[in-house]
Amino acid sequence: MEENVLGPQDIIAMINRRKWFMILPALLTITLSVCIAIVLPPVYKSESTILIKEQEIPGEYVKASMTSFAEQRIQSINQRVMTSARLQELIDRFNLYPELKEKKTADEIIAIMTSDIKLTPVNVEMADPRTGREKVATIAFTISYEGKNPAKTQQVVNTITSYYLSEDIQVREQQAEETVSFLNGELERVKKSMAEHEAMLSKFKEENIDSLPEFFQLSMQFLSRTENDIERQQERLNSLKERKESLETQLVSVSPNLDMGEEVRLKELEMQLANLKSKFTDQYPDVVKLKSEIEKIQKVVDAKRAENKGKPDNPVYINISSQLAGTLSDMASVREQIALLKKQAQEYRAKVSATPKVEETYNSLLADINNLKFKYNELQQKSMEASLSLSLQTEQKGERFTLIEPARLPEKPFKPNRLAIVLIGVVLGIGSGVGLAALVEFSDSSFRSAMTLERVTGFPVLVEIPRIVTFQDKVRRSFKLSVAVVTVILFVAGGLAAFHIYVMDLNVLYVKIMNRFS
């Protein structure tokens, strides 16, 4: 069987047969798109641009108290601005969405308004001054709102923009004030703690004045000196003991009293009497005479002894006795000094032995005080920096939001794009018509010409019966012609409507350009 190849005449014939399958869908689709383009209400869009202005004073001179990045601050402020209370206030203030107030709840209307408000960051690629690498930074952001009333749209955007600017100022000043307040509170707390620790240290010094680490060397020197003094006094005591023993030996060999003549005479007479008694009796005249003389001399000696009362009168004895008494006194004094020195040495040893434990507590208190002083100085410096940062924010010299492009009155609807809707309808109508005609044509298995029948069957066609046109055929043709005319009229009307929309858009663009140049 030969391949069925369509030629130009076959295509023309096919279009002629299926023209209504092409025209009607196209007409319906185009008409529907035109209706949609006409019926859809215009939506206007107004937007403002806010620049994230950098700090005017260099950061090495005054550090800002803001710790968050611009993107975080934008999102944080966005959450504070886009609250239900503020959005409801805007809805009531500008009478927005009046057609929805009876159909939807307040929360649903607020959700619709939230979707109509757009926040779009403006990002640029720039080199990081610290690393030199490329990074994406947010330098600005736009706030837009879509509404059906251009004037209200502009007013809403301006109001929301003012909210963002005021919230930015409030957030920066509030954070700076809270930073200053927190640091001042910490300063007072650290100052109070430092005073308490200093009082504890002072009391500890008073209680352990002799065992403080700074007196350790002094205590060691005193202990060493005291031990040396004890050794010297011990040596002196030993020397005094030796002298005492020597003086006692000398004193034993010396008589305490000097010998008197009467006593010598008395001793001689007593010796003579003893000698005579050994030879003679007591009545012997010489014996009696000696006894009488002895009694007289004895009375004289007794009288002298009674007069001296037993006091030594030998100068040598007295000198030695005096030296011995002085030596004994020196020994007693040395013993007292040794006892006193030993007591002092014991006290110094106690101080030295207590120093390590005292030093541990003392160093701990000192370390706490030094840490508190360091923290106090650091907090004081930070408090000064925070005060400068507060002044920076109050005088609007730090990083802040600045309005560089206020919202304008929209002159042209943002959507819908009516021309695009009509053009899309035209394209879809033509496509649907062609597709439907092709589907009907290729699903039809009938033969339309003798040539096609011969090509398919391979047999020759002997005769062709011409088409007989009846009255019904004429009526049907007239109806089709009328439909075709109406179709053409509608198609032309749709085209004129699309052209009118296009011309309106051109006029609006022309007016906008002329206003810009004027």
C-alpha positions as CSV (number, residue, x, y, z in Angstrom):
1,M,0.0,0.0,0.0
2,E,1.3,3.4,-0.9
3,E,2.1,5.9,1.9
4,N,-0.6,8.5,2.4
5,V,1.2,11.8,1.8
6,L,-0.7,15.0,2.4
7,G,-0.2,17.7,-0.2
8,P,-1.1,21.4,-0.1
9,Q,-4.4,20.7,-1.8
10,D,-5.2,18.1,0.9
11,I,-4.4,20.5,3.7
12,I,-6.5,23.2,2.1
13,A,-9.3,20.8,1.7
14,M,-9.0,19.6,5.2
15,I,-9.0,23.2,6.5
16,N,-12.1,23.8,4.4
17,R,-13.9,20.8,5.8
18,R,-12.9,21.4,9.5
19,K,-13.0,25.2,9.5
20,W,-15.8,25.3,12.1
21,F,-13.9,23.0,14.4
22,M,-11.1,25.5,14.2
23,I,-13.1,28.7,14.4
24,L,-15.5,27.9,17.2
25,P,-12.9,26.9,19.8
26,A,-10.7,29.8,18.9
27,L,-13.6,32.1,19.1
28,L,-14.8,30.8,22.4
29,T,-11.3,30.9,23.9
30,I,-10.5,34.4,22.6
31,T,-13.9,35.7,23.8
32,L,-13.4,34.2,27.2
33,S,-9.9,35.7,27.5
34,V,-11.3,39.1,26.4
35,C,-14.0,38.9,29.0
36,I,-11.5,37.9,31.7
37,A,-9.3,40.8,30.7
38,I,-12.2,43.2,30.9
39,V,-13.8,41.8,34.1
40,L,-10.6,41.5,36.2
41,P,-10.3,44.5,38.5
42,P,-7.1,46.6,38.2
43,V,-4.6,46.1,41.0
44,Y,-2.1,49.0,41.7
45,K,1.2,48.6,43.3
46,S,3.2,51.2,45.2
47,E,6.6,50.7,46.8
48,S,9.2,52.6,48.7
49,T,12.9,51.9,49.1
50,I,14.8,52.1,52.4
51,L,18.6,52.3,52.4
52,I,20.6,50.7,55.2
53,K,22.9,53.6,55.9
54,E,26.3,52.8,57.5
55,Q,27.6,54.4,60.6
56,E,28.9,57.8,59.9
57,I,31.6,57.8,62.7
58,P,34.3,55.1,62.2
59,G,33.9,52.0,64.3
60,E,37.4,52.3,65.8
61,Y,36.4,55.5,67.5
62,V,32.8,54.6,68.6
63,K,31.6,51.1,68.7
64,A,27.9,50.5,67.9
65,S,25.8,48.6,70.4
66,M,23.9,46.8,67.6
67,T,24.9,43.1,67.6
68,S,22.7,41.8,64.8
69,F,23.2,41.9,61.1
70,A,21.1,44.0,58.8
71,E,19.1,41.0,57.6
72,Q,18.3,39.9,61.1
73,R,17.3,43.4,62.1
74,I,15.0,43.8,59.1
75,Q,13.3,40.5,59.8
76,S,13.0,41.4,63.5
77,I,11.5,44.8,62.7
78,N,9.2,43.2,60.1
79,Q,7.8,40.9,62.8
80,R,7.1,43.9,65.1
81,V,5.5,45.9,62.2
82,M,3.4,43.1,60.7
83,T,1.3,42.5,63.7
84,S,-2.4,41.9,63.6
85,A,-3.1,45.0,65.6
86,R,-1.2,47.3,63.3
87,L,-2.6,45.7,60.1
88,Q,-6.2,45.9,61.5
89,E,-5.5,49.6,62.4
90,L,-4.4,50.2,58.7
91,I,-7.5,48.4,57.4
92,D,-9.8,50.5,59.6
93,R,-7.9,53.7,59.0
94,F,-7.9,53.5,55.1
95,N,-11.1,51.4,54.8
96,L,-9.4,48.6,53.0
97,Y,-11.1,45.5,51.6
98,P,-14.7,46.9,52.1
99,E,-16.1,44.2,49.8
100,L,-14.6,41.4,52.0
101,K,-15.8,42.7,55.4
102,E,-19.1,40.9,55.1
103,K,-17.8,37.8,53.5
104,K,-14.6,37.0,55.5
105,T,-13.5,37.2,59.1
106,A,-11.0,39.8,60.4
107,D,-8.2,37.2,60.6
108,E,-8.8,36.2,57.0
109,I,-8.7,39.8,55.8
110,I,-5.5,40.4,57.8
111,A,-4.0,37.3,56.1
112,I,-4.9,38.7,52.7
113,M,-3.3,42.0,53.5
114,T,-0.2,40.3,54.8
115,S,0.1,38.5,51.4
116,D,-0.4,41.8,49.6
117,I,2.5,43.4,51.5
118,K,5.9,42.4,50.2
119,L,9.3,43.1,51.7
120,T,12.1,42.5,49.2
121,P,15.8,42.9,50.2
122,V,18.3,44.5,47.8
123,N,21.4,42.3,47.8
124,V,24.7,43.1,46.1
125,E,28.0,41.2,45.9
126,M,30.9,42.9,47.6
127,A,34.3,42.1,48.9
128,D,34.7,41.4,52.6
129,P,37.3,43.9,54.0
130,R,38.5,41.3,56.5
131,T,38.8,38.2,54.3
132,G,38.8,39.7,50.8
133,R,36.3,37.1,49.6
134,E,33.1,38.0,47.8
135,K,30.0,38.0,49.9
136,V,26.3,38.9,49.4
137,A,25.3,41.9,51.5
138,T,21.9,43.6,52.0
139,I,22.3,47.3,51.4
140,A,18.6,48.2,51.1
141,F,15.1,46.8,51.0
142,T,11.8,47.7,49.3
143,I,8.3,47.7,50.8
144,S,5.4,47.3,48.4
145,Y,1.6,47.0,48.7
146,E,-0.9,45.9,46.1
147,G,-4.4,47.4,46.2
148,K,-7.3,48.5,44.1
149,N,-7.2,52.1,45.0
150,P,-3.9,53.9,43.8
151,A,-4.2,56.7,46.4
152,K,-4.8,54.3,49.3
153,T,-2.0,52.0,48.0
154,Q,0.4,54.9,48.2
155,Q,-0.8,55.9,51.7
156,V,-0.5,52.4,53.0
157,V,3.0,52.0,51.8
158,N,4.0,55.4,53.3
159,T,2.5,54.5,56.6
160,I,4.2,51.1,56.7
161,T,7.5,52.7,55.7
162,S,7.1,55.2,58.6
163,Y,6.5,52.2,60.9
164,Y,9.7,50.6,59.8
165,L,11.7,53.8,60.3
166,S,10.3,54.5,63.7
167,E,10.7,50.9,64.8
168,D,14.3,51.0,63.7
169,I,15.0,54.1,65.7
170,Q,13.2,52.7,68.7
171,V,14.9,49.3,68.5
172,R,18.4,50.9,68.3
173,E,17.8,53.4,71.1
174,Q,16.2,50.8,73.3
175,Q,19.0,48.3,72.8
176,A,21.6,51.1,73.5
177,E,19.7,52.2,76.7
178,E,19.3,48.6,77.9
179,T,23.0,48.1,77.3
180,V,23.9,51.2,79.3
181,S,21.5,50.2,82.1
182,F,22.8,46.6,82.2
183,L,26.4,47.7,82.4
184,N,25.7,50.3,85.1
185,G,23.9,47.7,87.1
186,E,26.9,45.3,86.7
187,L,29.2,48.1,87.7
188,E,27.3,48.7,91.0
189,R,27.2,45.0,91.7
190,V,30.9,44.5,91.1
191,K,31.7,47.6,93.1
192,K,29.7,46.4,96.1
193,S,31.3,42.9,95.8
194,M,34.7,44.5,95.6
195,A,34.0,46.6,98.8
196,E,32.8,43.4,100.6
197,H,36.0,41.5,99.6
198,E,38.2,44.4,100.7
199,A,36.5,44.5,104.1
200,M,37.0,40.7,104.4
201,L,40.7,41.2,103.5
202,S,41.1,44.0,106.0
203,K,39.6,41.9,108.7
204,F,41.7,38.9,107.7
205,K,44.8,41.0,107.9
206,E,43.9,42.2,111.4
207,E,43.3,38.7,112.6
208,N,46.5,37.3,111.0
209,I,48.7,40.3,111.0
210,D,51.8,38.3,112.1
211,S,51.3,35.4,109.6
212,L,50.8,37.4,106.4
213,P,53.0,36.3,103.5
214,E,54.7,39.7,103.3
215,F,55.9,39.2,106.9
216,F,57.2,35.7,106.3
217,Q,60.8,36.7,105.6
218,L,60.8,39.1,108.5
219,S,59.5,36.3,110.8
220,M,62.2,34.0,109.5
221,Q,64.9,36.6,110.2
222,F,63.5,37.2,113.7
223,L,63.4,33.5,114.3
224,S,67.0,33.0,113.2
225,R,68.1,36.0,115.2
226,T,66.3,34.7,118.3
227,E,67.8,31.2,117.9
228,N,71.3,32.8,117.6
229,D,70.5,34.9,120.8
230,I,69.5,31.7,122.6
231,E,72.8,30.0,121.6
232,R,74.8,33.0,122.8
233,Q,72.9,33.2,126.1
234,Q,73.3,29.4,126.5
235,E,77.1,29.8,126.0
236,R,77.1,32.7,128.5
237,L,75.1,30.5,131.0
238,N,77.7,27.7,130.7
239,S,80.5,30.2,131.2
240,L,78.7,31.5,134.3
241,K,78.3,28.0,135.6
242,E,82.0,27.4,135.3
243,R,82.8,30.6,137.1
244,K,80.3,29.7,139.8
245,E,82.0,26.4,140.4
246,S,85.5,28.1,140.5
247,L,84.3,30.8,143.0
248,E,82.6,28.2,145.2
249,T,85.9,26.3,145.3
250,Q,87.8,29.4,146.2
251,L,85.3,30.4,148.9
252,V,85.6,27.0,150.6
253,S,89.3,27.6,151.2
254,V,88.9,31.1,152.6
255,S,87.8,32.0,156.1
256,P,84.9,34.4,156.3
257,N,86.5,36.3,159.3
258,L,90.0,37.6,159.9
259,D,91.9,36.0,162.9
260,M,92.0,38.5,166.0
261,G,95.1,38.6,168.5
262,E,92.9,37.5,171.4
263,E,91.7,34.5,169.5
264,V,95.3,33.6,168.7
265,R,96.3,34.1,172.3
266,L,93.2,32.1,173.3
267,K,94.2,29.2,171.1
268,E,97.8,29.3,172.4
269,L,96.6,29.3,176.0
270,E,94.2,26.5,175.3
271,M,97.1,24.5,173.8
272,Q,99.2,25.3,176.9
273,L,96.4,24.3,179.2
274,A,95.9,21.1,177.4
275,N,99.5,20.4,177.6
276,L,99.6,21.2,181.4
277,K,96.5,19.1,182.1
278,S,98.2,16.2,180.6
279,K,100.9,16.5,183.2
280,F,99.3,18.2,186.2
281,T,95.9,18.3,187.9
282,D,93.4,21.1,187.8
283,Q,94.7,22.5,191.1
284,Y,98.1,23.0,189.8
285,P,98.9,26.7,190.1
286,D,99.9,27.1,186.5
287,V,96.8,25.3,185.4
288,V,94.6,27.6,187.5
289,K,96.4,30.6,186.3
290,L,96.0,29.6,182.6
291,K,92.3,28.9,183.2
292,S,91.8,32.4,184.7
293,E,93.6,34.0,181.8
294,I,91.7,31.9,179.3
295,E,88.4,33.0,180.8
296,K,89.4,36.7,180.6
297,I,90.5,36.4,177.0
298,Q,87.3,34.3,176.2
299,K,85.2,37.1,177.5
300,V,87.0,39.6,175.3
301,V,86.6,37.3,172.2
302,D,82.9,36.7,173.0
303,A,82.4,40.4,173.3
304,K,84.0,41.1,170.0
305,R,82.1,38.2,168.3
306,A,78.8,39.6,169.7
307,E,79.7,43.0,168.3
308,N,80.4,41.6,164.8
309,K,77.3,39.3,165.0
310,G,78.7,36.6,162.7
311,K,79.4,38.8,159.7
312,P,82.4,37.9,157.7
313,D,85.1,40.4,157.8
314,N,87.7,38.8,155.6
315,P,88.0,41.0,152.5
316,V,89.0,38.1,150.3
317,Y,86.0,36.1,151.5
318,I,83.7,39.0,151.0
319,N,85.1,39.6,147.5
320,I,84.7,36.0,146.5
321,S,81.2,35.9,148.0
322,S,80.3,39.1,146.1
323,Q,81.6,37.6,142.8
324,L,79.7,34.4,143.5
325,A,76.5,36.3,144.2
326,G,76.9,38.4,141.1
327,T,77.5,35.2,139.1
328,L,74.4,33.6,140.5
329,S,72.4,36.7,139.7
330,D,73.7,36.8,136.1
331,M,72.8,33.1,135.8
332,A,69.3,33.8,136.9
333,S,69.0,36.7,134.5
334,V,70.5,34.6,131.6
335,R,68.0,31.8,132.4
336,E,65.1,34.3,132.3
337,Q,66.4,35.7,129.0
338,I,66.7,32.2,127.5
339,A,63.2,31.4,128.6
340,L,61.9,34.6,127.1
341,L,63.9,34.0,123.8
342,K,62.5,30.5,123.6
343,K,59.0,31.8,124.0
344,Q,59.6,34.3,121.3
345,A,61.2,31.6,119.1
346,Q,58.1,29.4,119.6
347,E,55.8,32.3,118.6
348,Y,57.9,33.0,115.5
349,R,57.8,29.3,114.6
350,A,54.0,29.3,115.1
351,K,53.7,32.4,112.8
352,V,56.0,30.7,110.2
353,S,54.1,27.4,110.3
354,A,50.7,29.3,110.0
355,T,51.9,31.4,107.0
356,P,51.2,28.7,104.3
357,K,47.6,28.3,105.3
358,V,47.1,32.0,105.8
359,E,48.8,32.7,102.5
360,E,46.4,30.4,100.7
361,T,43.4,32.3,102.0
362,Y,45.1,35.6,101.6
363,N,46.1,34.9,98.0
364,S,42.5,33.7,97.3
365,L,41.1,37.0,98.7
366,L,43.7,39.0,96.7
367,A,42.9,37.1,93.5
368,D,39.2,37.7,94.0
369,I,39.8,41.4,94.6
370,N,42.2,41.7,91.6
371,N,39.6,39.9,89.4
372,L,36.9,42.2,90.6
373,K,39.1,45.2,89.9
374,F,39.9,44.0,86.4
375,K,36.2,43.3,85.8
376,Y,35.2,46.7,87.2
377,N,37.7,48.5,84.9
378,E,36.5,46.5,81.9
379,L,32.9,47.2,82.7
380,Q,33.7,50.8,83.3
381,Q,35.3,51.0,79.8
382,K,32.3,49.2,78.3
383,S,29.9,51.4,80.0
384,M,31.6,54.5,78.5
385,E,31.5,52.9,75.1
386,A,27.8,52.1,75.6
387,S,27.1,55.7,76.6
388,L,28.9,56.9,73.5
389,S,26.9,54.4,71.4
390,L,23.7,55.7,73.0
391,S,24.7,59.2,72.1
392,L,25.5,57.9,68.6
393,Q,22.0,56.4,68.2
394,T,20.3,59.4,69.8
395,E,21.9,61.8,67.4
396,Q,21.2,59.5,64.4
397,K,24.9,59.0,63.6
398,G,25.0,55.2,63.7
399,E,23.8,52.5,61.2
400,R,20.1,53.2,60.5
401,F,17.3,53.0,57.9
402,T,17.0,55.9,55.6
403,L,14.1,56.5,53.1
404,I,15.7,57.1,49.7
405,E,12.7,56.4,47.4
406,P,9.2,57.3,48.9
407,A,6.1,55.6,47.6
408,R,4.6,57.2,44.5
409,L,1.1,57.4,43.3
410,P,0.7,54.4,40.8
411,E,-0.5,55.7,37.4
412,K,-0.7,52.3,35.8
413,P,-2.2,49.1,37.2
414,F,0.3,46.5,38.2
415,K,-1.9,43.7,37.3
416,P,-3.7,42.1,35.5
417,N,-1.8,42.5,32.2
418,R,-4.9,42.6,30.0
419,L,-3.0,42.5,26.7
420,A,-1.0,39.5,27.8
421,I,-4.3,37.7,28.8
422,V,-5.8,38.5,25.4
423,L,-2.7,37.4,23.5
424,I,-2.6,34.2,25.5
425,G,-6.3,33.7,24.7
426,V,-5.6,34.1,21.1
427,V,-2.7,31.7,21.1
428,L,-4.7,29.1,23.2
429,G,-7.8,29.6,20.9
430,I,-5.8,29.0,17.7
431,G,-4.0,26.1,19.3
432,S,-7.2,24.5,20.6
433,G,-9.0,25.0,17.2
434,V,-6.1,23.5,15.2
435,G,-5.8,20.6,17.6
436,L,-9.6,19.9,17.6
437,A,-9.7,20.0,13.8
438,A,-6.7,17.7,13.5
439,L,-8.2,15.3,16.0
440,V,-11.5,15.2,14.2
441,E,-9.8,14.9,10.8
442,F,-7.5,12.1,11.7
443,S,-10.2,10.2,13.5
444,D,-12.4,10.3,10.3
445,S,-11.8,7.1,8.1
446,S,-14.0,8.3,5.2
447,F,-12.6,9.0,1.7
448,R,-13.0,12.5,0.3
449,S,-11.7,12.1,-3.3
450,A,-11.4,9.4,-6.0
451,M,-7.7,9.9,-6.1
452,T,-7.4,9.1,-2.4
453,L,-9.6,6.0,-2.9
454,E,-7.4,4.8,-5.8
455,R,-4.2,5.4,-3.8
456,V,-5.5,3.5,-0.8
457,T,-7.2,0.6,-2.5
458,G,-5.1,0.3,-5.7
459,F,-8.2,0.0,-7.9
460,P,-9.3,2.5,-10.4
461,V,-12.5,4.6,-9.8
462,L,-14.9,4.1,-12.7
463,V,-17.4,6.9,-12.0
464,E,-17.9,9.8,-9.6
465,I,-21.4,10.9,-8.4
466,P,-21.4,14.7,-8.0
467,R,-22.8,16.3,-4.9
468,I,-26.5,17.1,-5.1
469,V,-27.4,20.4,-3.4
470,T,-30.9,20.3,-1.9
471,F,-32.9,23.0,-0.3
472,Q,-31.9,21.8,3.1
473,D,-28.3,22.1,2.0
474,K,-28.8,25.7,1.0
475,V,-30.5,26.5,4.3
476,R,-27.6,24.8,6.1
477,R,-25.1,26.7,4.1
478,S,-26.9,30.0,4.8
479,F,-26.8,29.2,8.5
480,K,-23.1,28.3,8.4
481,L,-22.5,31.6,6.5
482,S,-24.4,33.5,9.1
483,V,-22.4,31.8,11.9
484,A,-19.2,32.6,10.0
485,V,-20.1,36.2,9.7
486,V,-21.0,36.4,13.4
487,T,-17.8,34.6,14.2
488,V,-15.7,37.1,12.2
489,I,-17.5,40.0,13.8
490,L,-16.8,38.7,17.3
491,F,-13.3,37.9,16.3
492,V,-12.8,41.4,15.0
493,A,-14.5,42.8,18.2
494,G,-12.0,40.8,20.3
495,G,-9.1,42.1,18.3
496,L,-10.4,45.6,18.6
497,A,-10.7,45.2,22.3
498,A,-7.2,43.9,22.6
499,F,-6.0,46.7,20.4
500,H,-7.9,49.2,22.6
501,I,-6.3,47.8,25.7
502,Y,-2.9,48.0,24.1
503,V,-3.5,51.6,23.0
504,M,-4.6,52.4,26.5
505,D,-1.4,51.0,27.9
506,L,0.6,53.0,25.3
507,N,-1.2,56.2,26.3
508,V,-0.5,55.6,30.0
509,L,3.1,55.0,29.2
510,Y,3.3,58.1,27.0
511,V,1.7,60.2,29.7
512,K,4.1,58.8,32.3
513,I,7.1,59.5,30.0
514,M,5.9,63.1,29.3
515,N,5.4,63.7,33.0
516,R,8.9,62.5,33.7
517,F,10.5,64.7,31.2
518,S,8.4,67.7,32.1
